[in-house]
Amino acid sequence: MSKKNKPDLRETNFKIPKISNKKFTITKKDIFKAIKVFSKGKACGFSGLNFEFFKILKENVWFHLKSLYNSILDGTIEMEKLEDLKKGLVILIPKDNRDARPITLLNCE
């Protein structure tokens, strides 16, 4: 992917917080900021949910995303139990008539 197609997170004022020994929680505002910078027109991953799904239904899904991420951060859910979030779908994109380029479609949630 060229640099032209990648969102520049510096321009959105979206800052990734530094995590220290203090308890960190994700808020509704954090979820909405993240959804705002999602790129349009991207293929969905293994789950079948693309960025447009989250942009359109953000009022309905923000609480579930916040609960999931905060459960991961506070240790009540272990990442090992969330196998679907770690799955990717590898597909081949034709390049010229002979070659193909593999890409991995990852879940965006």
CORNORDA-V447910 format. One record per residue. N is the residue number from 1. SS is DSSP state (helix for helix, strand for strand, loop for the rest). Layout:
BEGIN
N;SS  N;SS
END
This chain:
BEGIN
1;loop  2;loop  3;helix  4;helix  5;helix  6;loop  7;loop  8;loop  9;helix  10;helix  11;helix  12;helix  13;loop  14;loop  15;loop  16;loop  17;loop  18;loop  19;loop  20;loop  21;loop  22;loop  23;loop  24;loop  25;loop  26;loop  27;loop  28;helix  29;helix  30;helix  31;helix  32;helix  33;helix  34;helix  35;helix  36;helix  37;loop  38;loop  39;loop  40;loop  41;loop  42;loop  43;loop  44;loop  45;loop  46;loop  47;loop  48;loop  49;loop  50;loop  51;helix  52;helix  53;helix  54;helix  55;helix  56;helix  57;loop  58;helix  59;helix  60;helix  61;helix  62;helix  63;helix  64;helix  65;helix  66;helix  67;helix  68;helix  69;helix  70;helix  71;helix  72;helix  73;helix  74;helix  75;loop  76;loop  77;loop  78;loop  79;helix  80;helix  81;helix  82;loop  83;helix  84;helix  85;helix  86;helix  87;loop  88;strand  89;strand  90;strand  91;strand  92;strand  93;strand  94;strand  95;strand  96;loop  97;loop  98;loop  99;strand  100;strand  101;strand  102;strand  103;strand  104;strand  105;strand  106;strand  107;loop  108;loop  109;loop
END
